[in-house]
Amino acid sequence: MHALMFLSHLRVLKFPISNDMLYLDKTQIMQKLKELAIKHYENSQGKLKLWGDILQYDIIYDDELLVLSMQKNDE
């Protein structure tokens, strides 16, 4: 358990703000970051080697938080 605590920084993704994003408003940037998170989820097949299933992404930009749940709803 303690070993995983020391590796928790590996659970953080930092998406760079590209030049094409510089002229977007905050809502558009959050949408782009959401798209990058979904692409990461798809590329990793919803799993992280040390941590298991990806349950959600917390996207933070300019003091705004968007929680993107990756859990399937069985409705």
C-alpha positions in Angstrom: 0.0 0.0 0.0 2.8 2.4 0.9 4.6 1.7 -2.4 1.5 2.7 -4.3 1.3 6.0 -2.4 4.8 6.9 -3.6 3.7 6.2 -7.1 0.5 8.2 -7.0 2.0 11.0 -9.1 1.9 8.5 -12.0 -1.9 8.8 -12.0 -1.8 12.4 -13.1 -2.0 13.3 -16.8 -0.8 16.7 -17.9 -2.1 17.7 -21.3 -0.2 20.5 -22.9 -2.1 23.6 -24.1 -1.3 23.6 -27.8 -1.1 26.8 -29.9 -4.5 26.2 -31.5 -6.0 26.2 -28.0 -4.6 29.7 -27.1 -7.5 31.5 -28.8 -10.3 29.3 -27.5 -12.6 30.3 -24.6 -12.6 28.3 -21.3 -15.6 26.2 -22.4 -13.9 25.2 -25.6 -10.6 24.4 -23.9 -12.5 22.2 -21.3 -14.1 20.4 -24.3 -10.7 19.8 -25.9 -9.3 18.4 -22.6 -12.4 16.1 -22.3 -11.6 14.8 -25.8 -8.0 14.2 -24.9 -9.1 12.3 -21.7 -11.5 10.1 -23.8 -8.7 9.4 -26.3 -6.4 8.4 -23.4 -9.1 6.1 -22.1 -9.6 4.4 -25.4 -5.8 4.1 -26.1 -5.2 2.5 -22.6 -8.3 0.3 -23.0 -9.7 1.7 -19.8 -6.9 0.3 -17.6 -3.7 1.5 -15.9 -1.0 -1.1 -15.3 -0.5 -0.4 -11.6 -4.0 0.9 -10.7 -6.5 -1.2 -12.7 -9.7 0.2 -14.2 -9.9 3.9 -14.9 -13.1 5.0 -13.1 -13.0 8.7 -13.9 -11.0 11.7 -15.0 -10.9 14.9 -13.0 -10.2 17.6 -15.6 -9.0 20.9 -14.0 -8.4 24.1 -15.9 -8.3 27.6 -14.6 -9.9 26.6 -11.3 -12.8 24.8 -13.0 -13.3 21.1 -12.4 -15.0 18.7 -14.8 -15.5 15.1 -13.5 -15.7 12.7 -16.4 -17.0 9.3 -15.2 -15.9 6.3 -17.2 -18.2 3.9 -15.4 -20.9 2.2 -17.5 -24.4 2.8 -16.4 -26.5 -0.4 -16.5 -29.9 1.3 -17.0 
